[in-house]
């Protein structure tokens, strides 16, 4: 089994990179885990308090559960990935069944922060992107998908997203084996990575 971690700032293009990689392999070869699924459930808080939480801080993620699930997949066990809603900022009652595959891709802004998680990864990737482009993508996404207005998005960006990116996320670039500038637009980097994955799988 090959375990790949893909990190990078909010709106950097991580999800696009993951899609570009996954589409070059069959569903029977690749399984995906999203760090977003492992945000802590804050059901004891009001919706306003939940939305004010800093989702770009390492303390917002249940890393122990994510690590446990990766270890189980590595051991050939099926896991139930949580389903998290950014509308309600709560975990949903349902879960997503993830079966072990030859390649496990773990994607999320903070997935290179935790050393125990990094130690499970065979390949660590950081998706890099200019901050102005990331902000534009965050505005579009949070308004269209997460029920926020422009003032809420900008306020959150200034108070938590940008400071946490500089403090926690961007420094993890130094742990990366591969850095992909321009996200999913960088076809050359993605091809190099997928060729490396194919080569590794052929020699497992």
C-alpha positions as CSV (number, residue, x, y, z in Angstrom):
1,X,0.0,0.0,0.0
2,X,1.1,3.5,-0.9
3,X,0.0,6.3,1.4
4,X,0.1,9.9,0.0
5,X,-0.5,13.1,1.9
6,X,-1.5,16.2,0.0
7,X,-1.5,19.5,1.9
8,X,-1.6,23.2,1.0
9,X,-3.5,26.4,1.9
10,X,-7.2,26.8,1.6
11,X,-8.1,27.3,-2.1
12,X,-4.7,26.2,-3.3
13,X,-6.1,23.5,-5.6
14,X,-5.5,20.4,-3.5
15,X,-8.8,18.8,-4.4
16,X,-8.1,19.4,-8.1
17,X,-4.7,17.7,-7.8
18,X,-6.3,14.7,-6.0
19,X,-8.9,14.4,-8.8
20,X,-6.2,14.6,-11.5
21,X,-4.3,11.8,-9.7
22,X,-7.3,9.6,-9.0
23,X,-8.6,9.8,-12.5
24,X,-5.4,8.1,-13.8
25,X,-6.1,5.0,-11.8
26,X,-9.1,2.8,-11.3
27,X,-11.5,3.0,-8.4
28,X,-10.1,-0.4,-7.2
29,X,-6.6,1.1,-6.9
30,X,-7.2,4.4,-5.1
31,X,-9.1,5.4,-1.9
32,X,-9.5,9.0,-0.7
33,X,-9.6,10.3,2.9
34,X,-10.4,14.0,3.5
35,X,-9.0,15.7,6.5
36,X,-12.2,17.9,6.4
37,X,-14.2,14.9,7.5
38,X,-12.3,14.7,10.7
39,X,-13.1,18.1,12.1
40,X,-14.2,17.8,15.7
41,X,-17.9,17.8,16.3
42,X,-19.0,20.9,18.2
43,X,-22.6,20.1,18.9
44,X,-22.5,21.7,22.3
45,X,-22.0,25.1,20.7
46,X,-24.5,27.4,19.0
47,X,-24.4,27.7,15.2
48,X,-22.9,31.2,15.5
49,X,-20.2,29.9,17.9
50,X,-19.4,26.9,15.6
51,X,-19.0,29.1,12.6
52,X,-16.6,31.3,14.6
53,X,-14.3,28.3,15.2
54,X,-10.9,28.4,13.6
55,X,-10.9,25.5,11.2
56,X,-7.3,26.3,10.1
57,X,-5.9,25.5,13.5
58,X,-4.5,22.0,14.2
59,X,-6.6,21.7,17.4
60,X,-9.8,21.7,15.2
61,X,-9.0,18.2,13.8
62,X,-9.4,14.8,15.4
63,X,-6.0,13.5,14.2
64,X,-6.2,10.4,16.5
65,X,-9.2,9.1,14.6
66,X,-7.7,10.0,11.2
67,X,-4.5,8.2,12.1
68,X,-6.4,5.2,13.4
69,X,-8.4,4.9,10.2
70,X,-5.2,5.0,8.1
71,X,-3.6,2.3,10.2
72,X,-6.7,0.2,9.8
73,X,-6.8,0.6,6.0
74,X,-3.1,-0.3,5.9
75,X,-4.0,-3.5,7.8
76,X,-6.7,-4.3,5.3
77,X,-9.7,-3.2,7.3
78,X,-12.6,-1.1,6.1
79,X,-13.3,2.2,7.9
80,X,-16.3,4.5,8.3
81,X,-15.1,8.0,7.4
82,X,-17.1,10.8,9.2
83,X,-19.2,13.1,7.1
84,X,-18.8,16.8,8.1
85,X,-21.1,19.6,7.1
86,X,-19.7,23.1,6.7
87,X,-23.2,24.5,6.7
88,X,-24.1,23.3,10.2
89,X,-20.4,22.8,11.3
90,X,-21.4,19.4,12.7
91,X,-20.7,15.8,11.9
92,X,-23.6,14.1,10.2
93,X,-25.3,10.9,11.4
94,X,-24.2,9.1,8.3
95,X,-20.6,7.9,7.5
96,X,-18.8,7.0,4.3
97,X,-17.5,3.5,3.8
98,X,-13.8,3.5,2.7
99,X,-12.2,0.2,1.7
100,X,-8.5,-0.5,1.6
101,X,-6.8,0.1,-1.8
102,X,-3.3,0.0,-3.2
103,X,-3.1,3.8,-2.9
104,X,-4.6,5.9,-0.1
105,X,-4.6,9.6,-0.6
106,X,-5.1,11.8,2.5
107,X,-5.9,15.4,1.5
108,X,-6.3,18.5,3.7
109,X,-4.8,21.8,4.7
110,X,-3.3,20.5,7.9
111,X,-2.4,16.9,6.9
112,X,1.3,17.6,7.1
113,X,1.1,19.3,10.5
114,X,0.9,16.2,12.7
115,X,4.1,14.2,12.9
116,X,2.4,10.9,13.7
117,X,0.3,11.4,10.6
118,X,3.3,12.4,8.4
119,X,5.2,9.3,9.6
120,X,2.5,7.1,8.0
121,X,2.9,8.7,4.6
122,X,5.2,7.4,1.8
123,X,4.9,10.5,-0.3
124,X,4.2,14.0,1.1
125,X,2.9,16.7,-1.3
126,X,2.4,20.4,-0.8
127,X,0.2,22.3,-3.3
128,X,1.4,25.9,-3.5
129,X,-0.6,28.9,-4.8
130,X,-0.5,32.7,-4.7
131,X,-2.5,34.1,-1.8
132,X,-4.7,36.4,-4.0
133,X,-5.9,33.4,-6.1
134,X,-6.5,31.4,-3.0
135,X,-8.6,34.2,-1.5
136,X,-10.7,34.5,-4.7
137,X,-11.4,30.7,-4.6
138,X,-12.3,30.8,-0.9
139,X,-14.8,33.7,-1.4
140,X,-16.4,31.8,-4.3
141,X,-16.6,28.5,-2.4
142,X,-17.8,29.8,0.9
143,X,-20.6,31.8,-0.6
144,X,-21.7,29.1,-3.0
145,X,-21.2,26.0,-0.9
146,X,-21.1,27.1,2.8
147,X,-23.8,29.6,3.2
148,X,-21.6,32.6,4.0
149,X,-21.8,36.2,2.7
150,X,-18.9,38.2,1.5
151,X,-18.4,40.1,4.8
152,X,-18.3,36.8,6.7
153,X,-15.8,35.3,4.4
154,X,-13.5,38.3,4.5
155,X,-13.8,38.7,8.2
156,X,-12.9,35.0,8.7
157,X,-10.0,35.3,6.3
158,X,-8.5,38.2,8.1
159,X,-9.0,36.8,11.6
160,X,-8.2,33.1,11.2
161,X,-7.5,31.8,7.7
162,X,-4.5,34.1,6.8
163,X,-2.8,34.0,10.3
164,X,-3.2,30.3,10.6
165,X,-1.9,29.7,7.1
166,X,1.2,31.6,7.9
167,X,1.6,30.0,11.3
168,X,0.7,26.4,10.7
169,X,0.1,25.5,7.1
170,X,2.8,27.2,4.9
171,X,5.6,26.0,7.3
172,X,4.7,22.4,6.5
173,X,6.1,23.0,3.0
174,X,9.4,21.9,4.4
175,X,8.1,18.4,5.1
176,X,7.0,17.9,1.5
177,X,8.8,15.5,-0.9
178,X,7.1,17.3,-3.8
179,X,5.8,20.9,-4.1
180,X,3.3,21.5,-6.9
181,X,2.9,25.2,-7.8
182,X,-0.3,26.3,-9.6
183,X,-2.3,23.4,-8.2
184,X,-4.3,21.4,-10.7
185,X,-3.1,23.5,-13.6
186,X,0.4,22.1,-13.2
187,X,0.1,19.1,-15.6
188,X,3.8,18.4,-15.6
189,X,4.1,18.1,-11.8
190,X,1.0,15.9,-11.7
191,X,2.3,13.7,-14.5
192,X,5.6,13.3,-12.6
193,X,3.8,12.4,-9.4
194,X,1.4,9.9,-11.1
195,X,4.4,8.3,-13.0
196,X,6.1,7.9,-9.6
197,X,3.0,6.3,-8.1
198,X,2.7,3.9,-11.0
199,X,6.4,3.0,-10.8
200,X,6.1,2.4,-7.0
201,X,3.0,0.3,-7.4
202,X,4.7,-1.9,-10.0
203,X,7.4,-2.7,-7.5
204,X,5.3,-3.3,-4.4
